Each structure stands twice: as structure tokens, then as C-alpha cells.
Amino acid sequence: MRPRDIEFARDELKSGDQGLRLRWLGTAGFAIEYQGWVLLIDPYLTRASLGRCLLSSIEPDLPTIRRYVAGADGIVCGHSHFDHVLDVPAIARFTGARVFGSTSAVTLCRAAGIAADRLHDVQAMGDQSEVRLELGPFELRFVPSEHSPLLGGQVPYPGDITDCHQVPARMGDYRCGAVFNVAVTVAGRTIYHTGSANLRDDVSPSIRDIDLLLLCVAGWTATPRLVERLLSKVSPEAVLLSHWDNFFSPIERGARLMPAIKLPQLVDELTRQSADLRVGTLPLLGELVL
């Protein structure tokens, strides 16, 4: 099964013209737009090559970022690996967006010169229970989570970002930090984002019925009973798969499936757990109207 074989029809989730749009930025990144407000989640547009990531320091590709991000009011960071936060300080700098994330994400942004009053350390507010915040029309619920053990049973680059005296940094310097799933409620809709294919069984979101689950695919086979455990916590009407694309490939080439992702098996598992569940993907930079 190729990704395009399970793409949502462009208007499949349309339910009236409320001005609520969701765009996939590649990897785990999304833009949610409503009435002139823009919330970004894990935006990563630089997509540095694998060779560059392994052999040298990496830095944001500013022309590419500006080409695809016109503005933002807020940026949510689910965790602080490079493919989730590398571009965040640069975007925050030229848009003036507020940043919400772990202590590691805040440390990175502070080192890049982002003003303290625009940084929100969600981890410091309570990394053992749900944290609720608001940004314009968006209600944000941060649910403590875990990263999938996708490299030989281990979380890649564990620990926190504590020292940013050398930026740009190497890929391994972007430590995972605390991990959060986030529920975004806006215009009467709730979107639940998972930036890694795992969760904490001892923490449940305060809202169970959601309209759209943005499900991270990378590492799902390394996480025991992921689908069963996740669907015991949330009940989505539809699932949009993300983080299945090769993020070492330039954005201009479109989304290319990473090896060993087993996308068809994941779709089968989701529909086995919930027969009426709609599951799909979007093309890179594709949109849904909700």
C-alpha cells in the first residue's frame, strides 16, 4: 500500500465553512488555522539530508521555512528531537509566536534569543498531569507522554537539552526532553496530536471523544499494543497518519515513505480496533477543512 492509496478525499472531513483548516507540514508537523489565528505543532521544514545530520552540525533552512510558513501565533513542541524543534526558534523569531513545550524546548529557544515572556515551560507547570492553556481561540491540553523505543528498544538521544552554547548543533545534541501529546480544541472541534508513537498508561486526557487523531507512525512497531492502548484513552472519528515520511528528503520532492514503516499493518490494526474509523494520510503540504 502506497501512502496515496489511503489519502483522505480533500473534502472528506468537511462539515461546513467555519474557516478551520489543518495543513500537514511533513514529519509530525501541522499548521492549524482559524479566523486568522495560526497554531503550529512540531514544525520541521528544513529536512536536512541524512549525511548532513550524521556528519556535521545542522541549522534551519530559513528560505525554505519562510516559503512555507507565512506567520504563526503559537508553536507547540511535543518533544525536543531535531525533527521537531530545529526550526522552532527561527520561526518564533520572525513571526513573534509564543512557544509551548518542555524545559528542553524552552532552553533551546532562550539560547536563540527568544524573549522569556513568549516562552511557556509546560513541563514546569506539571509534567505528571495534564496542563491546560489558551492561545486566542485555541484551548490547549498538554498530556504527559513517552517516546517510542524505536532504536533497538531504546529512545534515541534521551535526556534533556541543558547546554546550548554551540548553535547550530549536531543531531544528537537535540535531546528528547519531556514528551507531550496535545489536544487542541477550537471552533467546537478537538484535534489530538501524538508526536511519538507511545503514551503513558497512567495518564489519560480529560477529553476522550475527539474529532481527529494526528497519529505518529514512526516507531509504532516498537511500542507494544500501541493502537489498543491509545484507543482505550481517546475515541476519534478519524485518524490522520503522520511522521511516516522520509524527513531527510527535501520538501520539494514530496512525501516518500520511510522503510520498515508497515503502514498497511497499522491501518489494519486501527480498523480492527474500531471498524467505523476513517484512516488516511495527506500529501505533503496537503490540507483538510474541518
HUUR-V797284 format. One record per run of one state. SS is the DSSP state (H for helix, E for strand, - for the rest). FROM is the first residue (numbers start at 1). TO is the last residue. If there is no record, write none. Layout:
ss: (SS/SS)
from: (FROM/FROM)
to: (TO/TO)
//
This chain:
ss: (-/H/E/-/E/-/E/-/E/-/H/-/E/-/H/-/E/-/H/-/H/-/E/-/H/-/H/E/H/-/E/-/E/-/E/-/E/-/E/-/H/-/E/-/E/-/E/-/H/-/H/-/E/-/E/-/H/-/E/-/H/-/E/-/E/-)
from: (1/3/7/8/20/27/29/35/37/42/50/56/58/59/62/69/74/77/82/86/88/96/98/102/103/112/116/119/122/127/131/136/138/146/151/152/154/155/169/170/171/174/179/187/189/194/209/217/220/223/226/232/235/243/245/246/251/254/257/258/263/274/278/282/287/290)
to: (2/6/7/19/26/28/34/36/41/49/55/57/58/61/68/73/76/81/85/87/95/97/101/102/111/115/118/121/126/130/135/137/145/150/151/153/154/168/169/170/173/178/186/188/193/208/216/219/222/225/231/234/242/244/245/250/253/256/257/262/273/277/281/286/289/290)
//
